[in-house]
Structure formats: structure tokens, C-alpha cells
């Protein structure tokens, strides 16, 4: 847990906790289940869901590429 990997694990944990504390109570009180549902409740149109989808993909795809690269490298060992 040293170097860049440890730093990203620590930073991801802090960011996750911040998002949880920021949105959890609002989502629970609204009776919705996802952030996209909460955004659509607060704003009209399909824009909020498209924005939530774009942000999710922008965060997920680079992480997925790193995991796939690491899995491919581990197979050769």
C-alpha cells in the first residue's frame, strides 16, 4: 500500500465518504434509488440523466482499462 496505488486508494476512500455523506440522506428521503433518479426529480428533461451517465462513464472507463491491462499482464507471468 505504498506509492501511487496507496495514494489512490486513500483518496478514493475519502471521496466516497464525502459523496456518501453529501447525497445519502437526500436520496433516502426522496424515495429514489439512484443519483440519476434524484437528478431527474430535481430538474426536468433528460439532461440530468445524460449528465450522470457521461460522468459515470468518464470515471469508469479509465479504471476499467487499467484493470484490464493489469489482468493481461498477470496472465503472462
matplotlib code that plots the C-alpha trace (Angstrom):
import matplotlib.pyplot as plt

x = [0.0, 2.8, 3.3, 0.6, -1.6, -1.8, -2.4, -5.3, -6.9, -6.8, -8.1, -10.9, -12.0, -12.2, -14.1, -16.5, -17.2, -17.8, -20.2, -22.0, -22.4, -23.5, -26.1, -27.2, -29.8, -31.3, -31.6, -33.2, -35.7, -36.7, -37.7, -35.5, -32.7, -30.1, -28.4, -29.9, -33.4, -32.6, -31.4, -34.5, -36.6, -34.9, -34.5, -36.8, -35.9, -33.4, -30.4, -29.6, -29.7, -27.4, -25.0, -25.0, -24.3, -21.5, -19.8, -20.1, -18.6, -15.8, -14.9, -15.4, -13.7, -10.2, -10.3, -11.6, -8.8, -6.2, -7.7, -7.9, -4.2, -3.2, -5.1, -3.5, -0.1, -0.7, -1.7, 1.7, 3.5]
y = [0.0, 2.4, 4.7, 5.7, 2.7, 3.5, 7.2, 6.5, 4.0, 6.6, 9.4, 7.2, 6.3, 9.9, 10.9, 8.0, 9.0, 12.6, 11.7, 9.3, 11.9, 14.5, 12.5, 9.6, 11.4, 13.2, 10.0, 8.2, 11.0, 11.2, 7.6, 7.2, 4.7, 6.2, 9.6, 9.7, 9.4, 12.1, 14.4, 13.8, 14.6, 17.9, 19.0, 18.5, 16.8, 14.1, 16.3, 15.3, 11.6, 12.1, 14.2, 11.5, 8.8, 10.8, 11.4, 7.7, 6.6, 9.2, 7.8, 4.1, 3.6, 4.7, 2.5, -0.4, 0.0, -0.1, -3.3, -5.0, -4.1, -5.4, -8.7, -9.1, -8.6, -11.0, -13.7, -13.7, -14.3]
z = [0.0, -0.9, -3.8, -6.3, -5.6, -1.9, -2.6, -5.0, -2.5, 0.3, -2.0, -3.4, 0.2, 1.2, -1.9, -1.5, 2.1, 1.1, -1.6, 0.7, 3.4, 0.8, -1.1, 1.1, 3.2, 0.2, -1.8, 1.1, 1.7, -1.9, -2.2, -5.3, -5.8, -8.0, -8.5, -12.0, -10.5, -7.9, -10.6, -12.8, -9.7, -9.2, -12.9, -15.8, -19.1, -19.9, -19.4, -15.8, -16.6, -19.6, -17.5, -14.8, -17.4, -19.0, -15.7, -14.7, -18.0, -17.8, -14.4, -15.1, -18.5, -17.4, -14.3, -16.4, -18.9, -16.1, -14.6, -18.0, -18.6, -15.3, -15.8, -19.2, -17.7, -14.9, -17.3, -19.0, -15.7]

ax = plt.figure().add_subplot(projection="3d")
ax.plot(x, y, z, "-o")
ax.set_aspect("equal")
plt.show()
